[in-house]
Amino acid sequence: MVWLRRPVITAPPPPAVPPASLFGFCYYFLAEHRTIFLWLFLCGLGVACADALVAVFIGKMVGFVGQADRWAAWHERWPVLLILLLVIGLVRPFVIWIDLRLRNAFLIPGVTSRMRWISYWRVTRQSWSFFQGDSPGRLAHWVMQTPGALREVAEATIRAVWYLSMYGLMSMVLLGSADWRLTLPVLAWFAGFALLLRAFVPRLRSRADENAERYSRLMAELVDAYGNILTVKLFGVAATVDGPVRKALLAHDDAQARHMEIVTGFMTRLTLLNTMLLLGTAAIGAFLWLHQAISAEAVAMALPLVWQVANTGGWVAWEVAGIYQNLGEIRQGMSVIAAPNDRTDDDAAPSLEAKRGRVAFDRISFGYANRPPVFQNFSLDIAPGEKLGIVGRSGAGKSTLVALLLRLVDIQSGTIRIDGQDIQTVSAESLRARIGVVTQDVSLFHRSIRDNLLCGKPDASDAELLDALDRAQASAFVAAIKDEDGHGGLDAIVGERGGKLSGGQRQRLMLVRALIKDVPIVILDEATSALDSEAEQAIGAELDTLLADKTVISIAHRLSALVRMDRILVIDEGRVIEQGTHSGLLSQNGLYARLWRQQTAMSHDDVTLSPIN
Ligand SMILES: Nc1ncnc2c1ncn2[C@@H]1O[C@H](COP(=O)(O)OP(=O)(O)OP(=O)(O)O)[C@@H](O)[C@H]1O
C-alpha cells in the first residue's frame, strides 16, 4: 500500500532495553508499528459496522416484500435498499481487502520479522555467562516464538475483542432505535459473557502458563537428546533419553488436557448463553410485535443481528483463550529477551591500542557465582613477545584465566592491563579484536570454509586465506573437500558446527582463522589437542615462525606441545606452584617433571588423555 510503509525489519533496535513488565514489554515491541495498528482498528470498526448493516438490510428486505402494494413499496424504498446494497456489496469487501492486506503484507511477515530481529539482536548481545546458563535450542525457540505470540495477541485483540465490542455497540444502537426492550437480551448476554470471562480467564491463564512452561521443557529435552546424539549412539543409550523425553511429553500432555478441560467448560456455558440470547430476542420480538410495538421489519433485523453476536462470542472466547495462552508464552519468552544484560562493556568505551602485547594480571580475584573463588590476588606478568605455556590439573583455572583476559567474565578485583591499558576501561569488542584465540571447542559456522575463515579478518583476500591454509598444513584437505551441492575448496559448506570435518581438520581451520587475524597476542587453549603428533610437530614448527613476534599464551595438557615455550607456569587452585623453562622445570623435579615422566613413559606419544586429568 503506497500510503503505508512496511517496517524496516533489520533497522537498529530501539536504544532502550525491553521493560520487565508484561504490558511494558508488549508496548516496547508494538509501539513502533502504531500506524499499522491504527489502520487495523479503523478497518475493524468498518467491518463491524458493515456487518451490522447486513442485518438491517435483511430487515428492510423483509419489510419490503411484506407490503401489499408492491410497486408503491418499491418506489418508496429502493434508494435505502440501494445504499445498503452498495455498502454491503462494495464498501464492506473493500474494507475487508484493506484489512487483509494490512495483516498479510504488513503484520504477519513485516511486524513479526521486525520483532524477531530485535529479539535476536538483544539476546545475541548478552554476556557470555548468559549463554552458558541456557541451551541454544531454548534461546532460538523463544527468539522465534515470543514475537509470534506477541503478534497473535495484538491481532486477536483487534480482530476479535475490538470487533465484538464495536459490533455489540452497533447492535445496541440499532435494536434500541426499534424498541429499547430489544436491547435487554443483548445487554444480558454481554453481562453473562463478561462474568464467564471473569470466572474462566484466570484459570485459563494459569493453565496456559503451565502448558507453555511444560512445552518449553519438552523442547529442551528434545534439543538435549539431539544435541548429544553422538553420546546416545556411542553408548547405545536411547532408553536413557527416552525416559526424560517421555516424562516431559506426558507432563505437557497432562497440562494441555487440563487446559482444554477449562476451555470445554467455558465453551459449553457460552453455547447455553448464546441459545438464551436467540430465544430471548425471538420471545421479546414476538411479544412486542403482537402488541404492535414494533414492525415485522424490526424483528427480522433483530434476529440475524443477535445471532451474529452469539456466533462472534464463541470465536472471541476462543481468541481470548488464545490471547491468554500467548501471554503465557510471552511471559516465558521475556525471561530470555528482556533478561537484564550483565555485560559490563560499554560499546562507546575507547578502543584498546595494543601493539607490543605486554599482559599484566595485577592481584586479580575472581569466582563464579555461588562457587569458591578461582583466583585470589593472582598476579602474572607476560612480556611482549613471550611464549608462555600454562599447565595444571583439570579445574585449576586455566580457561578461566583466558576468559578473564578476553573479558568473557569480569574480574571482581585487581586489574588486567595490556600494554599498560586497563582492559576494563576499553570496549570488549576492541579487546577481542586484538587477541587471536584457538580453543579446544572447535566449532565452526554452518557456512562455507571461506566465511568461517573470514571471521578472523573480514577483508582477507582468497590468496591470503590460501596462504594461511598452506602454513597450517590445511590446503590439501581443503582443496580435496566437496560438499553435497558440489561446492569445493573455500566454497565448501562445512556442516553444522563443522560436523563434516575431522576434529584435526576443524582445529587447523581454527588455527588459520586466528593466524590471519593480525594481532599482537595469541591464545592457544588446547589448540593442537585434536592433531596427531606428526601434524602437531609440523604445525608447531610452523607456528614458531608465524608467532615469533607475538605474545603467546598456550594451554595444553599434552606437555610436548609446550617444550619450546620461553616459560611454563604450573598452576593449581588458582596459584602458580612452579614456573620456568621446560628444562628448568625438569631439573626442579616437581609436579611438572613428574607429569613429563608419566607422559613420556607412555609407549606411543599419540595419547591425548593427559594423566593430570
Ligand atoms: N561457567 C562456570 N560456572 C561456574 N563454575 C565454573 C564455570 N566454569 C568453570 N567453573 C569452575 O571454575 C574452576 C576453574 O575452571 P576452569 O575451566 O578455568 O579450569 P581449567 O583449568 O581450564 O580446567 P580444564 O583443564 O578441565 O579445562 C573449576 O572449579 C570449574 O568447575
PDBQT file of the ligand as one rigid body, heavy atoms in Angstrom, charges set to zero:
ROOT
HETATM    1  N1  LIG A 701      30.727 -21.215  33.945  1.00  0.00    +0.000 N 
HETATM    2  C1  LIG A 701      31.129 -21.653  35.134  1.00  0.00    +0.000 A 
HETATM    3  N2  LIG A 701      30.309 -21.534  36.205  1.00  0.00    +0.000 NA
HETATM    4  C2  LIG A 701      30.701 -21.960  37.417  1.00  0.00    +0.000 A 
HETATM    5  N3  LIG A 701      31.898 -22.528  37.666  1.00  0.00    +0.000 NA
HETATM    6  C3  LIG A 701      32.757 -22.681  36.640  1.00  0.00    +0.000 A 
HETATM    7  C4  LIG A 701      32.421 -22.266  35.321  1.00  0.00    +0.000 A 
HETATM    8  N4  LIG A 701      33.466 -22.540  34.505  1.00  0.00    +0.000 NA
HETATM    9  C5  LIG A 701      34.423 -23.117  35.291  1.00  0.00    +0.000 A 
HETATM   10  N5  LIG A 701      33.988 -23.200  36.558  1.00  0.00    +0.000 N 
HETATM   11  C6  LIG A 701      34.734 -23.723  37.707  1.00  0.00    +0.000 C 
HETATM   12  O1  LIG A 701      35.903 -22.924  37.863  1.00  0.00    +0.000 OA
HETATM   13  C7  LIG A 701      37.033 -23.708  38.171  1.00  0.00    +0.000 C 
HETATM   14  C8  LIG A 701      38.119 -23.457  37.117  1.00  0.00    +0.000 C 
HETATM   15  O2  LIG A 701      37.659 -23.970  35.880  1.00  0.00    +0.000 OA
HETATM   16  P1  LIG A 701      38.481 -23.818  34.515  1.00  0.00    +0.000 P 
HETATM   17  O3  LIG A 701      37.596 -24.214  33.397  1.00  0.00    +0.000 OA
HETATM   18  O4  LIG A 701      39.121 -22.493  34.471  1.00  0.00    +0.000 OA
HETATM   19  O5  LIG A 701      39.615 -24.927  34.736  1.00  0.00    +0.000 OA
HETATM   20  P2  LIG A 701      40.681 -25.467  33.710  1.00  0.00    +0.000 P 
HETATM   21  O6  LIG A 701      41.965 -25.450  34.432  1.00  0.00    +0.000 OA
HETATM   22  O7  LIG A 701      40.629 -24.728  32.429  1.00  0.00    +0.000 OA
HETATM   23  O8  LIG A 701      40.175 -26.945  33.512  1.00  0.00    +0.000 OA
HETATM   24  P3  LIG A 701      40.302 -27.899  32.223  1.00  0.00    +0.000 P 
HETATM   25  O9  LIG A 701      41.749 -28.250  32.111  1.00  0.00    +0.000 OA
HETATM   26  O10 LIG A 701      39.487 -29.078  32.617  1.00  0.00    +0.000 OA
HETATM   27  O11 LIG A 701      39.770 -27.159  31.058  1.00  0.00    +0.000 OA
HETATM   28  C9  LIG A 701      36.541 -25.152  38.207  1.00  0.00    +0.000 C 
HETATM   29  O12 LIG A 701      36.310 -25.491  39.559  1.00  0.00    +0.000 OA
HETATM   30  C10 LIG A 701      35.234 -25.130  37.436  1.00  0.00    +0.000 C 
HETATM   31  O13 LIG A 701      34.330 -26.100  37.945  1.00  0.00    +0.000 OA
ENDROOT
TORSDOF 0
